[in-house]
Amino acid sequence: MTPDAQIPLTRWHTVMRRENFRNWKELRTVFPSADFVDAWVVFNIGGNKYRLITAIHFDRGRVFVRHVLTHQEYDKEGWKK
């Protein structure tokens, strides 16, 4: 990961720690570009330069980070395997 990803990832992390999203609708009010892809929640990070792939368990208040990828790495879809 390149150093320019640190600031936007830190911002995302700060918001995720501060908020207690109880469902998809609440998450989308803060992160409108987040998408469900298969079983994962994918965030656009750093002006769409990066993809943050997570598993979110709203009922338990847990977020698990699976991958942080550049847009190019994400498009290759190797992360789905």
PDB file of N, CA, C and O in Angstrom:
ATOM      1  N   MET A   1       0.844  -1.170   0.000  1.00  0.00           N
ATOM      2  CA  MET A   1       0.000   0.000   0.000  1.00  0.00           C
ATOM      3  C   MET A   1       0.889   1.232   0.000  1.00  0.00           C
ATOM      4  O   MET A   1       1.922   1.270   0.669  1.00  0.00           O
ATOM      5  N   THR A   2       0.485   2.212  -0.739  1.00  0.00           N
ATOM      6  CA  THR A   2       1.270   3.436  -0.849  1.00  0.00           C
ATOM      7  C   THR A   2       0.961   4.390   0.306  1.00  0.00           C
ATOM      8  O   THR A   2      -0.115   4.326   0.900  1.00  0.00           O
ATOM      9  N   PRO A   3       1.904   5.267   0.615  1.00  0.00           N
ATOM     10  CA  PRO A   3       1.707   6.196   1.735  1.00  0.00           C
ATOM     11  C   PRO A   3       0.487   7.104   1.587  1.00  0.00           C
ATOM     12  O   PRO A   3      -0.078   7.533   2.594  1.00  0.00           O
ATOM     13  N   ASP A   4       0.067   7.406   0.357  1.00  0.00           N
ATOM     14  CA  ASP A   4      -1.088   8.291   0.186  1.00  0.00           C
ATOM     15  C   ASP A   4      -2.405   7.638   0.610  1.00  0.00           C
ATOM     16  O   ASP A   4      -3.434   8.312   0.658  1.00  0.00           O
ATOM     17  N   ALA A   5      -2.390   6.360   0.911  1.00  0.00           N
ATOM     18  CA  ALA A   5      -3.595   5.674   1.385  1.00  0.00           C
ATOM     19  C   ALA A   5      -3.796   5.854   2.887  1.00  0.00           C
ATOM     20  O   ALA A   5      -4.901   5.649   3.390  1.00  0.00           O
ATOM     21  N   GLN A   6      -2.759   6.227   3.594  1.00  0.00           N
ATOM     22  CA  GLN A   6      -2.836   6.280   5.050  1.00  0.00           C
ATOM     23  C   GLN A   6      -3.883   7.277   5.555  1.00  0.00           C
ATOM     24  O   GLN A   6      -4.677   6.939   6.433  1.00  0.00           O
ATOM     25  N   ILE A   7      -3.897   8.472   5.026  1.00  0.00           N
ATOM     26  CA  ILE A   7      -4.836   9.486   5.516  1.00  0.00           C
ATOM     27  C   ILE A   7      -6.291   9.088   5.264  1.00  0.00           C
ATOM     28  O   ILE A   7      -7.095   9.134   6.196  1.00  0.00           O
ATOM     29  N   PRO A   8      -6.662   8.696   4.038  1.00  0.00           N
ATOM     30  CA  PRO A   8      -8.072   8.318   3.848  1.00  0.00           C
ATOM     31  C   PRO A   8      -8.467   7.057   4.629  1.00  0.00           C
ATOM     32  O   PRO A   8      -9.611   6.941   5.068  1.00  0.00           O
ATOM     33  N   LEU A   9      -7.552   6.129   4.804  1.00  0.00           N
ATOM     34  CA  LEU A   9      -7.867   4.937   5.604  1.00  0.00           C
ATOM     35  C   LEU A   9      -8.043   5.300   7.073  1.00  0.00           C
ATOM     36  O   LEU A   9      -8.903   4.748   7.759  1.00  0.00           O
ATOM     37  N   THR A  10      -7.228   6.224   7.547  1.00  0.00           N
ATOM     38  CA  THR A  10      -7.365   6.682   8.933  1.00  0.00           C
ATOM     39  C   THR A  10      -8.701   7.383   9.134  1.00  0.00           C
ATOM     40  O   THR A  10      -9.352   7.200  10.163  1.00  0.00           O
ATOM     41  N   ARG A  11      -9.114   8.187   8.153  1.00  0.00           N
ATOM     42  CA  ARG A  11     -10.425   8.848   8.230  1.00  0.00           C
ATOM     43  C   ARG A  11     -11.552   7.818   8.297  1.00  0.00           C
ATOM     44  O   ARG A  11     -12.458   7.926   9.123  1.00  0.00           O
ATOM     45  N   TRP A  12     -11.482   6.826   7.423  1.00  0.00           N
ATOM     46  CA  TRP A  12     -12.505   5.769   7.412  1.00  0.00           C
ATOM     47  C   TRP A  12     -12.547   5.077   8.778  1.00  0.00           C
ATOM     48  O   TRP A  12     -13.619   4.867   9.345  1.00  0.00           O
ATOM     49  N   HIS A  13     -11.378   4.729   9.291  1.00  0.00           N
ATOM     50  CA  HIS A  13     -11.298   4.035  10.579  1.00  0.00           C
ATOM     51  C   HIS A  13     -11.886   4.888  11.706  1.00  0.00           C
ATOM     52  O   HIS A  13     -12.598   4.374  12.568  1.00  0.00           O
ATOM     53  N   THR A  14     -11.590   6.174  11.697  1.00  0.00           N
ATOM     54  CA  THR A  14     -12.119   7.079  12.723  1.00  0.00           C
ATOM     55  C   THR A  14     -13.641   7.108  12.694  1.00  0.00           C
ATOM     56  O   THR A  14     -14.283   7.044  13.742  1.00  0.00           O
ATOM     57  N   VAL A  15     -14.217   7.203  11.507  1.00  0.00           N
ATOM     58  CA  VAL A  15     -15.675   7.210  11.382  1.00  0.00           C
ATOM     59  C   VAL A  15     -16.254   5.884  11.847  1.00  0.00           C
ATOM     60  O   VAL A  15     -17.253   5.865  12.566  1.00  0.00           O
ATOM     61  N   MET A  16     -15.650   4.788  11.453  1.00  0.00           N
ATOM     62  CA  MET A  16     -16.173   3.473  11.817  1.00  0.00           C
ATOM     63  C   MET A  16     -16.116   3.244  13.323  1.00  0.00           C
ATOM     64  O   MET A  16     -17.000   2.591  13.877  1.00  0.00           O
ATOM     65  N   ARG A  17     -15.109   3.759  13.986  1.00  0.00           N
ATOM     66  CA  ARG A  17     -15.010   3.611  15.443  1.00  0.00           C
ATOM     67  C   ARG A  17     -16.016   4.512  16.162  1.00  0.00           C
ATOM     68  O   ARG A  17     -16.527   4.156  17.223  1.00  0.00           O
ATOM     69  N   ARG A  18     -16.295   5.674  15.582  1.00  0.00           N
ATOM     70  CA  ARG A  18     -17.187   6.646  16.205  1.00  0.00           C
ATOM     71  C   ARG A  18     -18.650   6.237  16.064  1.00  0.00           C
ATOM     72  O   ARG A  18     -19.437   6.401  16.997  1.00  0.00           O
ATOM     73  N   GLU A  19     -19.010   5.712  14.913  1.00  0.00           N
ATOM     74  CA  GLU A  19     -20.410   5.381  14.620  1.00  0.00           C
ATOM     75  C   GLU A  19     -20.739   3.959  15.065  1.00  0.00           C
ATOM     76  O   GLU A  19     -19.863   3.102  15.189  1.00  0.00           O
ATOM     77  N   ASN A  20     -22.005   3.744  15.295  1.00  0.00           N
ATOM     78  CA  ASN A  20     -22.491   2.396  15.591  1.00  0.00           C
ATOM     79  C   ASN A  20     -23.590   2.081  14.583  1.00  0.00           C
ATOM     80  O   ASN A  20     -24.779   2.195  14.879  1.00  0.00           O
ATOM     81  N   PHE A  21     -23.166   1.682  13.388  1.00  0.00           N
ATOM     82  CA  PHE A  21     -24.125   1.391  12.332  1.00  0.00           C
ATOM     83  C   PHE A  21     -24.887   0.118  12.671  1.00  0.00           C
ATOM     84  O   PHE A  21     -24.296  -0.940  12.885  1.00  0.00           O
ATOM     85  N   ARG A  22     -26.207   0.240  12.715  1.00  0.00           N
ATOM     86  CA  ARG A  22     -27.028  -0.922  13.052  1.00  0.00           C
ATOM     87  C   ARG A  22     -27.515  -1.681  11.837  1.00  0.00           C
ATOM     88  O   ARG A  22     -28.011  -2.803  11.941  1.00  0.00           O
ATOM     89  N   ASN A  23     -27.363  -1.038  10.654  1.00  0.00           N
ATOM     90  CA  ASN A  23     -27.837  -1.701   9.444  1.00  0.00           C
ATOM     91  C   ASN A  23     -27.227  -1.026   8.215  1.00  0.00           C
ATOM     92  O   ASN A  23     -26.529  -0.016   8.312  1.00  0.00           O
ATOM     93  N   TRP A  24     -27.514  -1.616   7.070  1.00  0.00           N
ATOM     94  CA  TRP A  24     -26.975  -1.136   5.786  1.00  0.00           C
ATOM     95  C   TRP A  24     -27.433   0.289   5.498  1.00  0.00           C
ATOM     96  O   TRP A  24     -26.648   1.108   5.021  1.00  0.00           O
ATOM     97  N   LYS A  25     -28.691   0.587   5.781  1.00  0.00           N
ATOM     98  CA  LYS A  25     -29.226   1.917   5.507  1.00  0.00           C
ATOM     99  C   LYS A  25     -28.464   2.991   6.285  1.00  0.00           C
ATOM    100  O   LYS A  25     -28.136   4.040   5.730  1.00  0.00           O
ATOM    101  N   GLU A  26     -28.186   2.742   7.544  1.00  0.00           N
ATOM    102  CA  GLU A  26     -27.431   3.712   8.348  1.00  0.00           C
ATOM    103  C   GLU A  26     -26.008   3.879   7.811  1.00  0.00           C
ATOM    104  O   GLU A  26     -25.489   4.994   7.769  1.00  0.00           O
ATOM    105  N   LEU A  27     -25.392   2.803   7.413  1.00  0.00           N
ATOM    106  CA  LEU A  27     -24.034   2.876   6.860  1.00  0.00           C
ATOM    107  C   LEU A  27     -24.026   3.721   5.591  1.00  0.00           C
ATOM    108  O   LEU A  27     -23.136   4.548   5.394  1.00  0.00           O
ATOM    109  N   ARG A  28     -25.005   3.513   4.747  1.00  0.00           N
ATOM    110  CA  ARG A  28     -25.054   4.241   3.473  1.00  0.00           C
ATOM    111  C   ARG A  28     -25.318   5.733   3.645  1.00  0.00           C
ATOM    112  O   ARG A  28     -24.998   6.512   2.747  1.00  0.00           O
ATOM    113  N   THR A  29     -25.891   6.152   4.765  1.00  0.00           N
ATOM    114  CA  THR A  29     -26.074   7.585   4.983  1.00  0.00           C
ATOM    115  C   THR A  29     -24.727   8.283   5.168  1.00  0.00           C
ATOM    116  O   THR A  29     -24.588   9.459   4.831  1.00  0.00           O
ATOM    117  N   VAL A  30     -23.745   7.576   5.696  1.00  0.00           N
ATOM    118  CA  VAL A  30     -22.410   8.144   5.914  1.00  0.00           C
ATOM    119  C   VAL A  30     -21.466   7.803   4.758  1.00  0.00           C
ATOM    120  O   VAL A  30     -20.621   8.614   4.381  1.00  0.00           O
ATOM    121  N   PHE A  31     -21.614   6.610   4.206  1.00  0.00           N
ATOM    122  CA  PHE A  31     -20.768   6.135   3.099  1.00  0.00           C
ATOM    123  C   PHE A  31     -21.663   5.783   1.904  1.00  0.00           C
ATOM    124  O   PHE A  31     -21.891   4.603   1.638  1.00  0.00           O
ATOM    125  N   PRO A  32     -22.168   6.778   1.188  1.00  0.00           N
ATOM    126  CA  PRO A  32     -23.123   6.492   0.108  1.00  0.00           C
ATOM    127  C   PRO A  32     -22.531   5.702  -1.057  1.00  0.00           C
ATOM    128  O   PRO A  32     -23.285   5.116  -1.834  1.00  0.00           O
ATOM    129  N   SER A  33     -21.224   5.667  -1.200  1.00  0.00           N
ATOM    130  CA  SER A  33     -20.634   4.911  -2.311  1.00  0.00           C
ATOM    131  C   SER A  33     -20.308   3.466  -1.930  1.00  0.00           C
ATOM    132  O   SER A  33     -19.826   2.706  -2.770  1.00  0.00           O
ATOM    133  N   ALA A  34     -20.559   3.081  -0.694  1.00  0.00           N
ATOM    134  CA  ALA A  34     -20.310   1.689  -0.284  1.00  0.00           C
ATOM    135  C   ALA A  34     -21.246   0.764  -1.058  1.00  0.00           C
ATOM    136  O   ALA A  34     -22.395   1.109  -1.333  1.00  0.00           O
ATOM    137  N   ASP A  35     -20.737  -0.408  -1.401  1.00  0.00           N
ATOM    138  CA  ASP A  35     -21.523  -1.386  -2.160  1.00  0.00           C
ATOM    139  C   ASP A  35     -21.384  -2.767  -1.563  1.00  0.00           C
ATOM    140  O   ASP A  35     -20.354  -3.110  -0.981  1.00  0.00           O
ATOM    141  N   PHE A  36     -22.442  -3.559  -1.715  1.00  0.00           N
ATOM    142  CA  PHE A  36     -22.352  -4.986  -1.429  1.00  0.00           C
ATOM    143  C   PHE A  36     -21.825  -5.676  -2.674  1.00  0.00           C
ATOM    144  O   PHE A  36     -22.379  -5.492  -3.758  1.00  0.00           O
ATOM    145  N   VAL A  37     -20.782  -6.455  -2.545  1.00  0.00           N
ATOM    146  CA  VAL A  37     -20.256  -7.268  -3.639  1.00  0.00           C
ATOM    147  C   VAL A  37     -20.112  -8.675  -3.064  1.00  0.00           C
ATOM    148  O   VAL A  37     -19.266  -8.931  -2.207  1.00  0.00           O
ATOM    149  N   ASP A  38     -20.948  -9.567  -3.550  1.00  0.00           N
ATOM    150  CA  ASP A  38     -21.064 -10.902  -2.973  1.00  0.00           C
ATOM    151  C   ASP A  38     -21.416 -10.722  -1.497  1.00  0.00           C
ATOM    152  O   ASP A  38     -22.422 -10.081  -1.190  1.00  0.00           O
ATOM    153  N   ALA A  39     -20.632 -11.259  -0.587  1.00  0.00           N
ATOM    154  CA  ALA A  39     -20.927 -11.138   0.842  1.00  0.00           C
ATOM    155  C   ALA A  39     -20.161  -9.989   1.491  1.00  0.00           C
ATOM    156  O   ALA A  39     -20.220  -9.820   2.709  1.00  0.00           O
ATOM    157  N   TRP A  40     -19.455  -9.210   0.707  1.00  0.00           N
ATOM    158  CA  TRP A  40     -18.548  -8.195   1.236  1.00  0.00           C
ATOM    159  C   TRP A  40     -19.120  -6.796   1.067  1.00  0.00           C
ATOM    160  O   TRP A  40     -19.906  -6.538   0.155  1.00  0.00           O
ATOM    161  N   VAL A  41     -18.712  -5.895   1.960  1.00  0.00           N
ATOM    162  CA  VAL A  41     -19.018  -4.476   1.805  1.00  0.00           C
ATOM    163  C   VAL A  41     -17.748  -3.811   1.308  1.00  0.00           C
ATOM    164  O   VAL A  41     -16.699  -3.911   1.945  1.00  0.00           O
ATOM    165  N   VAL A  42     -17.838  -3.139   0.182  1.00  0.00           N
ATOM    166  CA  VAL A  42     -16.677  -2.518  -0.465  1.00  0.00           C
ATOM    167  C   VAL A  42     -16.810  -1.000  -0.379  1.00  0.00           C
ATOM    168  O   VAL A  42     -17.826  -0.420  -0.764  1.00  0.00           O
ATOM    169  N   PHE A  43     -15.759  -0.379   0.135  1.00  0.00           N
ATOM    170  CA  PHE A  43     -15.707   1.072   0.266  1.00  0.00           C
ATOM    171  C   PHE A  43     -14.729   1.634  -0.753  1.00  0.00           C
ATOM    172  O   PHE A  43     -13.674   1.051  -1.002  1.00  0.00           O
ATOM    173  N   ASN A  44     -15.090   2.781  -1.346  1.00  0.00           N
ATOM    174  CA  ASN A  44     -14.157   3.545  -2.178  1.00  0.00           C
ATOM    175  C   ASN A  44     -13.387   4.457  -1.237  1.00  0.00           C
ATOM    176  O   ASN A  44     -13.982   5.212  -0.469  1.00  0.00           O
ATOM    177  N   ILE A  45     -12.082   4.386  -1.297  1.00  0.00           N
ATOM    178  CA  ILE A  45     -11.223   5.128  -0.379  1.00  0.00           C
ATOM    179  C   ILE A  45     -10.273   6.011  -1.181  1.00  0.00           C
ATOM    180  O   ILE A  45      -9.803   5.622  -2.249  1.00  0.00           O
ATOM    181  N   GLY A  46     -10.000   7.189  -0.662  1.00  0.00           N
ATOM    182  CA  GLY A  46      -8.998   8.063  -1.287  1.00  0.00           C
ATOM    183  C   GLY A  46      -9.386   8.549  -2.662  1.00  0.00           C
ATOM    184  O   GLY A  46      -8.591   8.474  -3.599  1.00  0.00           O
ATOM    185  N   GLY A  47     -10.599   9.047  -2.792  1.00  0.00           N
ATOM    186  CA  GLY A  47     -11.029   9.548  -4.092  1.00  0.00           C
ATOM    187  C   GLY A  47     -11.131   8.466  -5.139  1.00  0.00           C
ATOM    188  O   GLY A  47     -10.874   8.700  -6.320  1.00  0.00           O
ATOM    189  N   ASN A  48     -11.513   7.265  -4.696  1.00  0.00           N
ATOM    190  CA  ASN A  48     -11.721   6.122  -5.586  1.00  0.00           C
ATOM    191  C   ASN A  48     -10.417   5.498  -6.067  1.00  0.00           C
ATOM    192  O   ASN A  48     -10.421   4.726  -7.026  1.00  0.00           O
ATOM    193  N   LYS A  49      -9.303   5.820  -5.417  1.00  0.00           N
ATOM    194  CA  LYS A  49      -8.018   5.204  -5.775  1.00  0.00           C
ATOM    195  C   LYS A  49      -7.872   3.814  -5.168  1.00  0.00           C
ATOM    196  O   LYS A  49      -7.141   2.976  -5.695  1.00  0.00           O
ATOM    197  N   TYR A  50      -8.567   3.570  -4.060  1.00  0.00           N
ATOM    198  CA  TYR A  50      -8.428   2.312  -3.324  1.00  0.00           C
ATOM    199  C   TYR A  50      -9.788   1.707  -3.057  1.00  0.00           C
ATOM    200  O   TYR A  50     -10.807   2.397  -3.043  1.00  0.00           O
ATOM    201  N   ARG A  51      -9.781   0.403  -2.844  1.00  0.00           N
ATOM    202  CA  ARG A  51     -10.970  -0.336  -2.435  1.00  0.00           C
ATOM    203  C   ARG A  51     -10.659  -1.016  -1.103  1.00  0.00           C
ATOM    204  O   ARG A  51      -9.655  -1.712  -0.954  1.00  0.00           O
ATOM    205  N   LEU A  52     -11.539  -0.794  -0.160  1.00  0.00           N
ATOM    206  CA  LEU A  52     -11.441  -1.433   1.148  1.00  0.00           C
ATOM    207  C   LEU A  52     -12.547  -2.468   1.209  1.00  0.00           C
ATOM    208  O   LEU A  52     -13.729  -2.128   1.164  1.00  0.00           O
ATOM    209  N   ILE A  53     -12.164  -3.725   1.309  1.00  0.00           N
ATOM    210  CA  ILE A  53     -13.123  -4.827   1.281  1.00  0.00           C
ATOM    211  C   ILE A  53     -13.283  -5.347   2.700  1.00  0.00           C
ATOM    212  O   ILE A  53     -12.314  -5.752   3.342  1.00  0.00           O
ATOM    213  N   THR A  54     -14.526  -5.331   3.181  1.00  0.00           N
ATOM    214  CA  THR A  54     -14.802  -5.671   4.573  1.00  0.00           C
ATOM    215  C   THR A  54     -15.952  -6.664   4.694  1.00  0.00           C
ATOM    216  O   THR A  54     -16.745  -6.853   3.772  1.00  0.00           O
ATOM    217  N   ALA A  55     -16.010  -7.283   5.855  1.00  0.00           N
ATOM    218  CA  ALA A  55     -17.185  -8.041   6.273  1.00  0.00           C
ATOM    219  C   ALA A  55     -17.745  -7.287   7.467  1.00  0.00           C
ATOM    220  O   ALA A  55     -17.030  -7.043   8.439  1.00  0.00           O
ATOM    221  N   ILE A  56     -19.008  -6.920   7.402  1.00  0.00           N
ATOM    222  CA  ILE A  56     -19.623  -6.171   8.487  1.00  0.00           C
ATOM    223  C   ILE A  56     -20.740  -7.004   9.090  1.00  0.00           C
ATOM    224  O   ILE A  56     -21.625  -7.496   8.390  1.00  0.00           O
ATOM    225  N   HIS A  57     -20.675  -7.148  10.401  1.00  0.00           N
ATOM    226  CA  HIS A  57     -21.702  -7.853  11.159  1.00  0.00           C
ATOM    227  C   HIS A  57     -22.438  -6.801  11.987  1.00  0.00           C
ATOM    228  O   HIS A  57     -22.060  -6.508  13.121  1.00  0.00           O
ATOM    229  N   PHE A  58     -23.486  -6.245  11.404  1.00  0.00           N
ATOM    230  CA  PHE A  58     -24.213  -5.157  12.052  1.00  0.00           C
ATOM    231  C   PHE A  58     -24.776  -5.584  13.403  1.00  0.00           C
ATOM    232  O   PHE A  58     -24.773  -4.802  14.354  1.00  0.00           O
ATOM    233  N   ASP A  59     -25.257  -6.819  13.490  1.00  0.00           N
ATOM    234  CA  ASP A  59     -25.873  -7.297  14.732  1.00  0.00           C
ATOM    235  C   ASP A  59     -24.873  -7.409  15.884  1.00  0.00           C
ATOM    236  O   ASP A  59     -25.269  -7.359  17.048  1.00  0.00           O
ATOM    237  N   ARG A  60     -23.593  -7.558  15.575  1.00  0.00           N
ATOM    238  CA  ARG A  60     -22.568  -7.671  16.618  1.00  0.00           C
ATOM    239  C   ARG A  60     -21.682  -6.432  16.714  1.00  0.00           C
ATOM    240  O   ARG A  60     -20.817  -6.351  17.586  1.00  0.00           O
ATOM    241  N   GLY A  61     -21.894  -5.477  15.829  1.00  0.00           N
ATOM    242  CA  GLY A  61     -21.076  -4.271  15.856  1.00  0.00           C
ATOM    243  C   GLY A  61     -19.625  -4.526  15.500  1.00  0.00           C
ATOM    244  O   GLY A  61     -18.727  -3.890  16.051  1.00  0.00           O
ATOM    245  N   ARG A  62     -19.389  -5.454  14.581  1.00  0.00           N
ATOM    246  CA  ARG A  62     -18.026  -5.831  14.202  1.00  0.00           C
ATOM    247  C   ARG A  62     -17.783  -5.589  12.717  1.00  0.00           C
ATOM    248  O   ARG A  62     -18.650  -5.812  11.873  1.00  0.00           O
ATOM    249  N   VAL A  63     -16.562  -5.122  12.432  1.00  0.00           N
ATOM    250  CA  VAL A  63     -16.121  -4.914  11.062  1.00  0.00           C
ATOM    251  C   VAL A  63     -14.789  -5.619  10.900  1.00  0.00           C
ATOM    252  O   VAL A  63     -13.868  -5.415  11.691  1.00  0.00           O
ATOM    253  N   PHE A  64     -14.689  -6.442   9.884  1.00  0.00           N
ATOM    254  CA  PHE A  64     -13.448  -7.168   9.589  1.00  0.00           C
ATOM    255  C   PHE A  64     -12.937  -6.727   8.227  1.00  0.00           C
ATOM    256  O   PHE A  64     -13.665  -6.764   7.235  1.00  0.00           O
ATOM    257  N   VAL A  65     -11.681  -6.312   8.192  1.00  0.00           N
ATOM    258  CA  VAL A  65     -11.074  -5.885   6.936  1.00  0.00           C
ATOM    259  C   VAL A  65     -10.463  -7.098   6.257  1.00  0.00           C
ATOM    260  O   VAL A  65      -9.632  -7.796   6.838  1.00  0.00           O
ATOM    261  N   ARG A  66     -10.878  -7.340   5.028  1.00  0.00           N
ATOM    262  CA  ARG A  66     -10.340  -8.465   4.260  1.00  0.00           C
ATOM    263  C   ARG A  66      -9.178  -8.026   3.375  1.00  0.00           C
ATOM    264  O   ARG A  66      -8.136  -8.680   3.349  1.00  0.00           O
ATOM    265  N   HIS A  67      -9.354  -6.915   2.648  1.00  0.00           N
ATOM    266  CA  HIS A  67      -8.316  -6.430   1.732  1.00  0.00           C
ATOM    267  C   HIS A  67      -8.350  -4.914   1.645  1.00  0.00           C
ATOM    268  O   HIS A  67      -9.400  -4.290   1.794  1.00  0.00           O
ATOM    269  N   VAL A  68      -7.198  -4.341   1.405  1.00  0.00           N
ATOM    270  CA  VAL A  68      -7.071  -2.957   0.965  1.00  0.00           C
ATOM    271  C   VAL A  68      -6.315  -3.037  -0.354  1.00  0.00           C
ATOM    272  O   VAL A  68      -5.158  -3.455  -0.395  1.00  0.00           O
ATOM    273  N   LEU A  69      -6.981  -2.632  -1.428  1.00  0.00           N
ATOM    274  CA  LEU A  69      -6.428  -2.805  -2.768  1.00  0.00           C
ATOM    275  C   LEU A  69      -6.465  -1.496  -3.544  1.00  0.00           C
ATOM    276  O   LEU A  69      -7.293  -0.624  -3.278  1.00  0.00           O
ATOM    277  N   THR A  70      -5.565  -1.373  -4.499  1.00  0.00           N
ATOM    278  CA  THR A  70      -5.705  -0.277  -5.447  1.00  0.00           C
ATOM    279  C   THR A  70      -6.899  -0.592  -6.342  1.00  0.00           C
ATOM    280  O   THR A  70      -7.376  -1.726  -6.390  1.00  0.00           O
ATOM    281  N   HIS A  71      -7.362   0.411  -7.035  1.00  0.00           N
ATOM    282  CA  HIS A  71      -8.478   0.195  -7.949  1.00  0.00           C
ATOM    283  C   HIS A  71      -8.104  -0.861  -8.995  1.00  0.00           C
ATOM    284  O   HIS A  71      -8.922  -1.715  -9.335  1.00  0.00           O
ATOM    285  N   GLN A  72      -6.888  -0.803  -9.497  1.00  0.00           N
ATOM    286  CA  GLN A  72      -6.437  -1.785 -10.503  1.00  0.00           C
ATOM    287  C   GLN A  72      -6.424  -3.200  -9.940  1.00  0.00           C
ATOM    288  O   GLN A  72      -6.872  -4.132 -10.608  1.00  0.00           O
ATOM    289  N   GLU A  73      -5.914  -3.377  -8.715  1.00  0.00           N
ATOM    290  CA  GLU A  73      -5.899  -4.707  -8.094  1.00  0.00           C
ATOM    291  C   GLU A  73      -7.317  -5.234  -7.896  1.00  0.00           C
ATOM    292  O   GLU A  73      -7.590  -6.412  -8.128  1.00  0.00           O
ATOM    293  N   TYR A  74      -8.200  -4.367  -7.473  1.00  0.00           N
ATOM    294  CA  TYR A  74      -9.593  -4.737  -7.257  1.00  0.00           C
ATOM    295  C   TYR A  74     -10.239  -5.227  -8.555  1.00  0.00           C
ATOM    296  O   TYR A  74     -10.953  -6.229  -8.563  1.00  0.00           O
ATOM    297  N   ASP A  75      -9.982  -4.515  -9.635  1.00  0.00           N
ATOM    298  CA  ASP A  75     -10.592  -4.861 -10.921  1.00  0.00           C
ATOM    299  C   ASP A  75     -10.160  -6.224 -11.444  1.00  0.00           C
ATOM    300  O   ASP A  75     -10.870  -6.809 -12.262  1.00  0.00           O
ATOM    301  N   LYS A  76      -9.036  -6.743 -11.007  1.00  0.00           N
ATOM    302  CA  LYS A  76      -8.574  -8.074 -11.445  1.00  0.00           C
ATOM    303  C   LYS A  76      -9.406  -9.182 -10.804  1.00  0.00           C
ATOM    304  O   LYS A  76      -9.392 -10.319 -11.276  1.00  0.00           O
ATOM    305  N   GLU A  77     -10.129  -8.858  -9.735  1.00  0.00           N
ATOM    306  CA  GLU A  77     -11.051  -9.758  -9.049  1.00  0.00           C
ATOM    307  C   GLU A  77     -10.400 -10.976  -8.401  1.00  0.00           C
ATOM    308  O   GLU A  77     -11.104 -11.923  -8.048  1.00  0.00           O
ATOM    309  N   GLY A  78      -9.090 -10.980  -8.236  1.00  0.00           N
ATOM    310  CA  GLY A  78      -8.424 -12.082  -7.547  1.00  0.00           C
ATOM    311  C   GLY A  78      -8.804 -12.174  -6.078  1.00  0.00           C
ATOM    312  O   GLY A  78      -8.685 -13.238  -5.471  1.00  0.00           O
ATOM    313  N   TRP A  79      -9.255 -11.081  -5.509  1.00  0.00           N
ATOM    314  CA  TRP A  79      -9.642 -11.048  -4.097  1.00  0.00           C
ATOM    315  C   TRP A  79     -10.895 -11.872  -3.817  1.00  0.00           C
ATOM    316  O   TRP A  79     -11.162 -12.220  -2.667  1.00  0.00           O
ATOM    317  N   LYS A  80     -11.659 -12.183  -4.849  1.00  0.00           N
ATOM    318  CA  LYS A  80     -12.895 -12.945  -4.670  1.00  0.00           C
ATOM    319  C   LYS A  80     -12.667 -14.433  -4.413  1.00  0.00           C
ATOM    320  O   LYS A  80     -13.570 -15.148  -3.978  1.00  0.00           O
ATOM    321  N   LYS A  81     -11.464 -14.877  -4.685  1.00  0.00           N
ATOM    322  CA  LYS A  81     -11.176 -16.313  -4.544  1.00  0.00           C
ATOM    323  C   LYS A  81     -10.905 -16.705  -3.120  1.00  0.00           C
ATOM    324  O   LYS A  81     -10.647 -17.876  -2.841  1.00  0.00           O
TER     325      LYS A  81
END
